[in-house]
Amino acid sequence: MIRGVSPRFSADEISEAYAVFHSKVADIVATGDWTGYADLFTEDAVYVEHAMGTFRGRDEIRAWSVRTMTSYPGRVMTGFPLSWQVVDADAARLVCEVRNPMPDPGDGTLLEEPNITIMTYAGDGLFSREEDVYNPLRFHEMAMKWARIAAEHGRADEDALAYLRKFGG
């Protein structure tokens, strides 16, 4: 903490807001309707996704999340459980490791890749920034492996098969 200056938000408030955010994301995953995801952010929020770009404002975040999370491989991820989280109240940030599991492709294989997420809290339960840090090649390898196994077991839909064809699987 800067000497003599109190953080704008307490660590508890930031943690509680993220718990609500995370719960709403679980509901979105359950319904498959990603249109409301952008509403968890401020109007002028910035979403930094290192492999896919930077999205500014709710409209760009909404378009990206709907496009990405309703097609393979995002559509197949079963949830985003947390491994750990820490809060830096001085910076109004929560940093966590998010697991990205995929369902059994047909042979009992368990596949997941983690990412580090950095959230900046803006108050009123909304976040003004999200940044996801991960290795996109590992995510791609996981998606290819899942689609190959699912195809071998008759569990790959046309979207997953198209991904295989596109990337030489």
C-alpha positions, -999 to 999 in steps of 0.1 A, spaced: 0 0 0 12 35 -7 19 52 26 -12 71 39 -34 60 10 -61 33 14 -70 11 -15 -101 21 -33 -116 -14 -29 -109 -39 -2 -95 -73 -10 -127 -88 3 -148 -67 -21 -127 -77 -51 -128 -114 -41 -165 -113 -36 -171 -95 -69 -150 -121 -87 -168 -150 -70 -201 -135 -84 -184 -130 -118 -172 -166 -118 -206 -179 -108 -222 -160 -137 -197 -175 -161 -206 -210 -148 -242 -202 -156 -232 -190 -191 -213 -222 -197 -243 -242 -186 -266 -225 -210 -241 -220 -238 -254 -184 -243 -224 -161 -242 -242 -129 -251 -243 -118 -215 -206 -123 -208 -197 -87 -219 -222 -73 -194 -199 -85 -165 -176 -56 -176 -178 -19 -177 -189 -2 -209 -153 8 -217 -136 -24 -206 -105 -38 -223 -101 -76 -228 -65 -86 -237 -64 -121 -253 -28 -124 -264 -34 -150 -291 -66 -134 -305 -62 -97 -299 -74 -69 -277 -111 -61 -275 -123 -27 -264 -158 -21 -250 -187 -44 -244 -196 -48 -281 -162 -61 -291 -160 -83 -260 -194 -97 -267 -187 -104 -304 -154 -121 -295 -168 -142 -266 -198 -154 -286 -177 -163 -317 -150 -180 -296 -170 -198 -270 -198 -211 -293 -174 -228 -317 -149 -256 -313 -128 -258 -291 -142 -231 -267 -176 -246 -269 -164 -280 -256 -147 -267 -225 -168 -278 -195 -160 -250 -171 -133 -228 -158 -124 -240 -123 -98 -220 -103 -66 -235 -90 -57 -204 -69 -62 -167 -67 -45 -137 -51 -57 -101 -47 -37 -69 -50 -61 -44 -35 -38 -15 -41 -40 -22 -79 -77 -33 -77 -66 -66 -93 -73 -102 -88 -49 -127 -104 -58 -164 -107 -50 -196 -125 -80 -209 -144 -82 -245 -155 -97 -252 -189 -109 -289 -189 -124 -307 -218 -149 -336 -214 -140 -372 -220 -135 -375 -258 -145 -412 -256 -116 -431 -242 -114 -417 -207 -86 -392 -215 -86 -361 -193 -73 -330 -211 -69 -294 -198 -46 -265 -200 -43 -236 -175 -42 -199 -180 -33 -170 -158 -61 -144 -157 -56 -108 -145 -88 -90 -136 -90 -53 -128 -120 -44 -106 -139 -12 -113 -165 -13 -85 -202 -20 -85 -195 -57 -93 -180 -49 -127 -145 -54 -141 -127 -29 -164 -101 -52 -177 -93 -89 -182 -60 -103 -195 -55 -140 -202 -20 -153 -203 -13 -188 -216 6 -208 -242 -17 -209 -273 3 -238 -289 -5 -260 -259 -42 -251 -262 -41 -259 -299 -23 -292 -292 -50 -301 -266 -78 -292 -290 -62 -313 -318 -57 -343 -295 -93 -341 -281 -108 -338 -316 -87 -368 -329 -97 -390 -300 -134 -379 -302 -134 -386 -340 -119 -421 -334 -148 -428 -309 -176 -412 -330 -180 -383 -306 -167 -354 -327 -193 -332 -342 -189 -314 -376 -173 -283 -358 -145 -304 -343 -140 -324 -375 -137 -291 -394 -111 -279 -369 -91 -311 -376 -93 -306 -413 -84 -270 -411 -53 -277 -390 -42 -309 -407 -55 -334 -381 
